[in-house]
């Protein structure tokens, strides 16, 4: 916040406090009038019929950073098991997650009617947390299918992610740490907020400034681990969810959603289930024609190359694409990028700084040990690590997959020299562009 804006708010507050103090010292002065607190209500507002997938998000509320985030003030959960979901896409995101009435049983994340669990073939790495994902669309509204890019969602759509860990004391019991809400607001676009769960896992409060949460958990390999989990603030969220000042939803693509899911009554293709539930339009009649992405950790779902490219697309391409913040490096890790020069083969450092550690190439085909991409994936140094946000630990298994892919890459001498020459030309163009930007 700028100093001038801060003074605009703090000076009147100081004046008010002085006035209250003066009144309390004067026994004959009448008490200051008080007003009864108004009950908080969530209005039911119709959602417009049309909207774009991503529009500019509104300016952040300057008062949000003054909100108190003490766990001592966490109220008892407000759960109405008989009531429906309460989402007003035109209002500010509420202070407490329970105000949405998303879950019949918050502690066990049992969704209320209308909140649909969804599953990805490959999710982003989140410090080994178990991630539960849900989607809610306004009644009568549908998402629009896209064969390659992100689906388009109508105003009022809410995407929910809850992050949890197996507890050391009882590995079968999950500790809820954080729930993230991404709400598509009419005329404003996607708005984001994180909610921190209390120690009992029954109530979650908005964590405007983010924060660290000490976590002790049991890994999939049955190892006890301890670390500080980072709840992102809104600016952290935008670093991944924003390209060219436009906020968007991540992960919801045809290739990542095209999978079978056990819905209790039997296994069904997830896209087919969405169509049946009236959630999705524009899907080809023949679902076998829809691309299906691999699960990064399952060799049965794809080759090393296919799984590595999927992992990079999900974890890195939101930034490293032609419109992302990482475009200044010239690196495009989108799964649809077919040119090895663009996805980093023989690519020299541009904006890596200490991240290159003196190595020549981001990806040196056949040599993961001399590829600085691997060093950055394994680092937890904020000035070196990639991705730079969204994790506090290294995804060792993911880095091992990328290393295996790099080791499998092979180009003959002519191809290699041609790519090196192209990378040098690209580097020169990027440096010239950077020089022009500095002159503006």
C-alpha positions as CSV (number, residue, x, y, z in Angstrom):
1,X,0.0,0.0,0.0
2,X,1.3,3.5,-0.8
3,X,2.0,5.9,2.1
4,X,-0.5,8.4,0.9
5,X,-3.3,5.8,0.8
6,X,-2.2,4.5,4.2
7,X,-2.4,8.0,5.7
8,X,-5.9,8.5,4.2
9,X,-7.1,5.7,6.3
10,X,-5.0,5.9,9.5
11,X,-5.3,9.6,10.2
12,X,-9.1,9.7,10.5
13,X,-8.8,6.5,12.7
14,X,-6.4,8.3,15.0
15,X,-8.7,11.3,15.3
16,X,-11.6,9.0,16.2
17,X,-9.6,7.3,18.9
18,X,-8.6,10.7,20.4
19,X,-12.2,11.7,20.4
20,X,-13.3,8.5,22.1
21,X,-10.6,9.0,24.8
22,X,-11.7,12.5,25.5
23,X,-15.3,11.5,25.9
24,X,-14.3,8.7,28.4
25,X,-12.5,11.3,30.6
26,X,-15.6,13.6,30.8
27,X,-18.0,12.0,33.2
28,X,-20.8,14.4,32.2
29,X,-20.5,13.7,28.5
30,X,-23.1,11.3,27.0
31,X,-21.8,8.0,25.7
32,X,-21.1,7.6,22.0
33,X,-24.1,6.1,20.2
34,X,-23.8,2.4,19.1
35,X,-25.6,0.5,16.4
36,X,-26.6,-3.1,16.6
37,X,-24.6,-5.4,14.4
38,X,-26.4,-6.3,11.3
39,X,-26.8,-10.0,10.5
40,X,-24.7,-11.2,7.6
41,X,-26.7,-12.4,4.7
42,X,-25.8,-13.8,1.3
43,X,-28.2,-12.4,-1.3
44,X,-29.4,-14.6,-4.1
45,X,-28.5,-12.7,-7.3
46,X,-29.2,-14.0,-10.8
47,X,-26.1,-14.7,-12.9
48,X,-25.9,-13.1,-16.3
49,X,-26.1,-15.4,-19.3
50,X,-23.0,-14.3,-21.1
51,X,-19.3,-13.8,-20.1
52,X,-15.9,-14.4,-21.3
53,X,-13.6,-17.1,-19.8
54,X,-11.1,-14.5,-18.6
55,X,-11.5,-10.8,-18.1
56,X,-9.5,-8.3,-16.1
57,X,-9.8,-8.9,-12.4
58,X,-10.9,-5.9,-10.2
59,X,-8.4,-4.0,-8.0
60,X,-7.7,-5.6,-4.7
61,X,-9.6,-4.2,-1.7
62,X,-7.0,-1.9,0.1
63,X,-8.6,-2.7,3.5
64,X,-8.1,-6.5,3.2
65,X,-4.6,-6.4,4.5
66,X,-5.9,-5.0,7.9
67,X,-8.1,-8.0,8.5
68,X,-7.2,-9.9,11.7
69,X,-6.3,-13.5,11.0
70,X,-6.0,-14.9,14.6
71,X,-7.1,-18.5,15.0
72,X,-8.4,-17.5,18.4
73,X,-11.2,-15.6,16.6
74,X,-12.3,-18.6,14.5
75,X,-16.1,-19.0,15.0
76,X,-17.8,-22.4,15.2
77,X,-18.7,-23.8,11.8
78,X,-21.9,-22.7,10.1
79,X,-23.1,-25.8,8.4
80,X,-26.6,-26.2,7.1
81,X,-26.8,-29.9,6.0
82,X,-30.4,-29.4,4.7
83,X,-29.7,-26.1,2.9
84,X,-28.1,-25.7,-0.5
85,X,-24.8,-24.1,-1.6
86,X,-24.8,-20.3,-1.0
87,X,-22.6,-18.6,-3.6
88,X,-23.2,-15.0,-4.6
89,X,-20.8,-14.3,-7.4
90,X,-21.4,-10.5,-7.2
91,X,-20.3,-10.1,-3.6
92,X,-16.9,-10.0,-1.9
93,X,-15.5,-13.4,-1.1
94,X,-16.7,-14.2,2.4
95,X,-14.5,-14.2,5.5
96,X,-15.4,-17.8,6.4
97,X,-15.5,-20.8,4.0
98,X,-18.6,-22.1,5.8
99,X,-20.6,-19.1,4.5
100,X,-20.6,-20.9,1.1
101,X,-22.2,-24.0,2.7
102,X,-20.1,-26.1,0.3
103,X,-19.8,-29.2,2.5
104,X,-22.3,-31.3,4.4
105,X,-19.4,-32.6,6.5
106,X,-16.5,-30.1,6.3
107,X,-14.0,-32.2,8.3
108,X,-14.4,-35.1,5.8
109,X,-15.0,-32.8,2.8
110,X,-18.4,-34.4,2.0
111,X,-19.8,-32.1,-0.7
112,X,-23.2,-30.5,-0.6
113,X,-25.7,-31.1,-3.4
114,X,-24.4,-29.5,-6.5
115,X,-20.7,-29.4,-5.7
116,X,-19.1,-31.9,-8.0
117,X,-15.7,-33.6,-7.3
118,X,-13.4,-33.7,-10.3
119,X,-10.1,-35.4,-11.0
120,X,-7.1,-34.6,-13.1
121,X,-4.8,-37.0,-14.9
122,X,-1.8,-34.9,-13.7
123,X,-2.1,-32.3,-11.0
124,X,0.5,-29.7,-10.0
125,X,3.0,-30.5,-7.3
126,X,1.8,-29.1,-3.9
127,X,4.4,-30.3,-1.4
128,X,3.0,-33.8,-1.5
129,X,-0.4,-32.7,-0.2
130,X,-3.5,-34.7,-1.0
131,X,-5.6,-32.5,-3.1
132,X,-9.4,-32.7,-3.4
133,X,-11.0,-30.7,-6.2
134,X,-14.6,-29.6,-6.7
135,X,-16.6,-27.5,-9.2
136,X,-19.9,-25.7,-8.9
137,X,-21.8,-24.2,-11.8
138,X,-24.9,-22.0,-11.4
139,X,-28.1,-23.9,-12.0
140,X,-28.8,-24.2,-15.8
141,X,-25.3,-23.1,-16.8
142,X,-22.7,-25.1,-18.6
143,X,-19.0,-25.0,-19.3
144,X,-17.8,-25.0,-22.9
145,X,-15.5,-27.8,-24.2
146,X,-12.2,-26.9,-26.0
147,X,-10.2,-29.7,-27.6
148,X,-6.8,-28.3,-26.7
149,X,-7.0,-25.2,-24.5
150,X,-8.8,-24.4,-21.2
151,X,-12.5,-24.9,-21.0
152,X,-14.6,-21.8,-20.8
153,X,-16.8,-21.4,-17.6
154,X,-19.8,-19.1,-17.1
155,X,-20.0,-16.4,-14.5
156,X,-20.8,-17.8,-11.1
157,X,-18.6,-20.8,-11.5
158,X,-16.6,-21.8,-8.4
159,X,-13.5,-24.0,-8.4
160,X,-12.5,-25.4,-5.0
161,X,-9.2,-27.1,-4.0
162,X,-8.6,-28.5,-0.5
163,X,-5.1,-29.5,0.6
164,X,-4.5,-32.1,3.4
165,X,-2.0,-34.4,4.9
166,X,-2.0,-37.8,6.6
167,X,-1.3,-37.2,10.3
168,X,1.7,-38.8,12.0
169,X,-0.4,-39.9,15.0
170,X,-3.0,-41.5,12.8
171,X,-2.1,-41.9,9.1
172,X,-5.6,-42.9,8.2
173,X,-6.8,-39.5,9.4
174,X,-6.3,-36.4,7.2
175,X,-5.4,-33.0,8.5
176,X,-7.0,-30.2,6.5
177,X,-4.6,-27.3,6.0
178,X,-6.0,-25.0,3.3
179,X,-8.9,-24.6,0.8
180,X,-8.6,-22.3,-2.2
181,X,-11.6,-20.8,-3.9
182,X,-11.5,-19.5,-7.5
183,X,-14.8,-17.7,-8.3
184,X,-15.7,-16.3,-11.7
185,X,-17.4,-13.0,-10.9
186,X,-19.7,-11.3,-13.5
187,X,-17.9,-8.4,-15.2
188,X,-14.7,-8.9,-13.2
189,X,-13.4,-12.4,-14.0
190,X,-11.8,-14.9,-11.7
191,X,-11.2,-13.9,-8.1
192,X,-9.1,-15.9,-5.8
193,X,-8.8,-16.5,-2.1
194,X,-7.2,-19.0,0.3
195,X,-8.9,-20.2,3.5
196,X,-6.9,-21.6,6.4
197,X,-8.4,-24.5,8.4
198,X,-8.3,-24.5,12.2
199,X,-6.7,-27.3,14.2
200,X,-9.9,-29.3,14.4
201,X,-10.6,-29.2,10.7
202,X,-14.1,-27.9,11.1
203,X,-13.8,-24.2,10.2
204,X,-11.7,-22.2,7.7
205,X,-11.0,-18.5,7.6
206,X,-9.8,-16.3,4.8
207,X,-6.0,-15.9,4.9
208,X,-5.6,-12.7,3.0
209,X,-1.9,-12.4,3.7
210,X,-1.2,-16.2,3.4
211,X,1.1,-17.6,6.0
212,X,3.1,-20.7,7.1
213,X,1.6,-23.7,8.7
214,X,3.8,-26.3,10.5
215,X,2.9,-29.7,9.0
216,X,3.9,-33.2,10.2
217,X,2.7,-36.0,7.9
218,X,3.3,-39.5,6.7
219,X,4.4,-39.7,3.0
220,X,3.2,-42.2,0.4
221,X,6.4,-44.1,1.2
222,X,5.4,-44.3,4.8
223,X,8.1,-41.8,5.9
224,X,7.5,-39.2,8.6
225,X,8.1,-35.7,7.4
226,X,8.0,-32.2,8.8
227,X,8.0,-28.8,7.0
228,X,6.3,-25.5,6.9
229,X,3.4,-25.4,4.4
230,X,3.0,-22.1,2.7
231,X,-0.5,-20.7,2.2
232,X,-0.2,-18.3,-0.8
233,X,-1.5,-14.8,-0.7
234,X,-3.5,-13.3,-3.6
235,X,-0.4,-12.0,-5.4
236,X,1.2,-15.4,-5.1
237,X,-1.9,-17.0,-6.7
238,X,-1.8,-14.5,-9.6
239,X,1.8,-15.4,-10.4
240,X,0.5,-18.7,-11.7
241,X,-3.1,-17.8,-12.6
242,X,-2.4,-14.6,-14.6
243,X,-1.2,-14.0,-18.1
244,X,-1.1,-10.5,-19.6
245,X,-3.1,-9.2,-16.6
246,X,-5.9,-11.7,-17.1
247,X,-6.7,-14.3,-14.4
248,X,-7.6,-17.8,-15.6
249,X,-8.3,-21.3,-14.2
250,X,-5.6,-23.9,-14.4
251,X,-5.7,-27.6,-15.1
252,X,-9.2,-27.9,-16.6
253,X,-8.4,-29.0,-20.1
254,X,-9.8,-31.9,-22.2
255,X,-6.5,-34.0,-22.0
256,X,-6.4,-33.6,-18.2
257,X,-10.0,-34.3,-17.5
258,X,-10.5,-37.1,-20.0
259,X,-10.3,-40.1,-17.6
260,X,-12.4,-42.8,-16.0
261,X,-13.8,-42.1,-12.5
262,X,-15.5,-44.4,-10.0
263,X,-18.7,-42.5,-9.1
264,X,-20.0,-45.2,-6.7
265,X,-22.6,-46.7,-9.0
266,X,-19.8,-47.7,-11.4
267,X,-17.0,-46.3,-13.4
268,X,-17.7,-43.7,-16.1
269,X,-15.7,-41.4,-18.3
270,X,-15.5,-38.0,-16.5
271,X,-16.4,-36.0,-19.6
272,X,-19.3,-38.2,-20.3
273,X,-20.5,-37.8,-16.7
274,X,-20.3,-34.0,-17.0
275,X,-22.4,-34.1,-20.1
276,X,-24.9,-36.3,-18.4
277,X,-25.0,-33.9,-15.4
278,X,-25.6,-31.0,-17.7
279,X,-22.3,-29.4,-16.9
280,X,-20.6,-29.3,-20.4
281,X,-21.4,-28.3,-23.9
282,X,-19.6,-28.8,-27.2
283,X,-18.1,-32.2,-26.6
284,X,-17.5,-34.4,-29.7
285,X,-19.9,-37.3,-29.9
286,X,-17.0,-39.7,-30.2
287,X,-15.0,-39.3,-26.9
288,X,-12.3,-41.6,-28.2
289,X,-11.3,-38.7,-30.5
290,X,-10.5,-36.5,-27.4
291,X,-6.9,-36.5,-26.4
292,X,-6.2,-38.2,-23.1
293,X,-3.2,-37.0,-21.1
294,X,-1.0,-39.4,-19.1
295,X,-0.6,-39.6,-15.3
296,X,2.9,-38.4,-14.7
297,X,3.8,-41.2,-12.2
298,X,2.2,-44.1,-14.0
299,X,4.3,-45.7,-16.8
300,X,1.2,-47.6,-18.0
301,X,-0.4,-44.3,-19.1
302,X,2.4,-43.0,-21.3
303,X,6.0,-43.0,-22.3
304,X,8.7,-41.2,-20.4
305,X,8.5,-38.3,-23.0
306,X,4.7,-38.1,-22.8
307,X,4.6,-38.1,-19.0
308,X,7.5,-35.6,-18.7
309,X,5.9,-33.2,-21.1
310,X,2.6,-33.5,-19.2
311,X,4.4,-32.8,-15.9
312,X,6.1,-29.7,-17.4
313,X,2.9,-28.5,-19.0
314,X,1.0,-28.7,-15.7
315,X,3.7,-27.4,-13.4
316,X,5.5,-24.8,-15.6
317,X,3.7,-23.9,-18.8
318,X,1.2,-21.5,-17.0
319,X,4.2,-19.2,-16.8
320,X,6.6,-20.5,-19.5
321,X,4.4,-19.8,-22.6
322,X,4.3,-17.0,-25.1
323,X,1.9,-15.0,-23.0
324,X,3.2,-15.8,-19.6
325,X,5.5,-14.0,-17.3
326,X,8.2,-16.5,-18.2
327,X,8.0,-15.5,-21.9
328,X,11.0,-13.2,-21.2
329,X,13.2,-16.3,-21.1
330,X,12.0,-17.5,-24.5
331,X,11.1,-20.9,-23.0
332,X,7.8,-22.5,-23.9
333,X,7.0,-25.7,-21.9
334,X,3.5,-26.1,-23.2
335,X,2.7,-29.7,-24.2
336,X,1.6,-28.5,-27.6
337,X,5.1,-27.0,-28.3
338,X,6.8,-29.3,-30.8
339,X,9.9,-27.3,-31.6
340,X,12.9,-28.5,-29.4
341,X,14.4,-25.1,-29.6
342,X,11.3,-23.5,-28.0
343,X,11.1,-26.1,-25.2
344,X,14.7,-25.6,-24.2
345,X,17.0,-28.0,-26.1
346,X,20.5,-26.4,-26.0
347,X,19.0,-23.2,-24.6
348,X,21.5,-20.9,-22.9
349,X,20.5,-18.9,-19.8
350,X,18.7,-15.6,-20.4
351,X,17.0,-14.5,-17.2
352,X,18.1,-17.4,-14.9
353,X,20.7,-15.4,-12.9
354,X,22.2,-17.8,-10.3
355,X,19.8,-20.4,-11.5
356,X,22.0,-21.6,-14.3
357,X,24.9,-22.4,-11.8
358,X,27.4,-21.9,-14.5
359,X,25.9,-24.6,-16.8
360,X,25.6,-23.9,-20.5
361,X,22.1,-25.2,-21.3
362,X,18.7,-25.4,-19.7
363,X,18.3,-28.8,-21.4
364,X,21.4,-30.5,-22.7
365,X,20.1,-33.6,-24.6
366,X,21.4,-36.8,-23.2
367,X,22.9,-35.1,-20.1
368,X,20.6,-34.3,-17.2
369,X,23.5,-33.7,-14.9
370,X,24.6,-30.7,-17.0
371,X,21.1,-29.4,-17.6
372,X,20.3,-26.5,-15.3
373,X,16.6,-27.1,-15.5
374,X,17.1,-30.1,-13.2
375,X,19.0,-28.0,-10.7
376,X,16.2,-25.5,-10.6
377,X,13.5,-28.1,-10.1
378,X,15.5,-29.6,-7.1
379,X,16.3,-26.3,-5.5
380,X,14.4,-24.7,-2.6
381,X,16.4,-21.5,-2.8
382,X,13.8,-18.8,-3.7
383,X,16.3,-17.1,-6.1
384,X,16.9,-20.4,-8.0
385,X,13.9,-22.7,-7.6
386,X,11.4,-23.4,-10.3
387,X,8.5,-23.1,-10.1
388,X,9.2,-20.0,-7.9
389,X,6.0,-20.2,-5.9
390,X,3.5,-22.9,-4.8
391,X,6.0,-25.2,-3.1
392,X,8.4,-25.2,-0.1
393,X,10.0,-28.6,-0.9
394,X,11.4,-30.2,-4.0
395,X,9.4,-32.7,-6.1
396,X,12.2,-35.3,-6.3
397,X,10.1,-37.9,-8.2
398,X,9.0,-35.3,-10.8
399,X,12.6,-34.1,-11.3
400,X,13.7,-37.7,-11.7
401,X,11.1,-38.1,-14.5
402,X,12.4,-35.0,-16.3
403,X,16.0,-36.2,-15.9
404,X,15.0,-39.5,-17.5
405,X,13.4,-37.7,-20.4
406,X,16.5,-35.5,-20.9
407,X,18.7,-38.5,-20.8
408,X,16.6,-40.1,-23.6
409,X,16.9,-37.1,-25.9
410,X,19.3,-37.5,-28.8
411,X,20.2,-35.3,-31.8
412,X,22.9,-35.8,-34.4
413,X,25.8,-33.3,-34.7
414,X,24.2,-31.4,-37.5
415,X,20.8,-31.1,-35.7
416,X,22.6,-30.0,-32.5
417,X,24.7,-27.3,-34.1
418,X,21.6,-26.0,-36.0
419,X,19.7,-25.8,-32.7
420,X,22.6,-24.1,-30.9
421,X,22.7,-21.5,-33.7
422,X,19.0,-20.9,-33.5
423,X,19.2,-20.5,-29.7
424,X,22.0,-17.9,-30.1
425,X,19.8,-15.9,-32.5
426,X,16.9,-16.2,-30.2
427,X,19.0,-15.0,-27.2
428,X,20.3,-12.0,-29.2
429,X,16.7,-11.0,-30.1
430,X,15.6,-11.3,-26.5
431,X,18.5,-9.1,-25.3
432,X,17.7,-6.5,-27.9
433,X,14.0,-6.5,-26.9
434,X,15.1,-6.1,-23.2
435,X,17.3,-3.2,-24.1
436,X,14.4,-1.5,-25.9
437,X,12.1,-2.0,-22.9
438,X,14.7,-0.4,-20.6
439,X,14.8,2.7,-22.8
440,X,11.0,3.3,-22.6
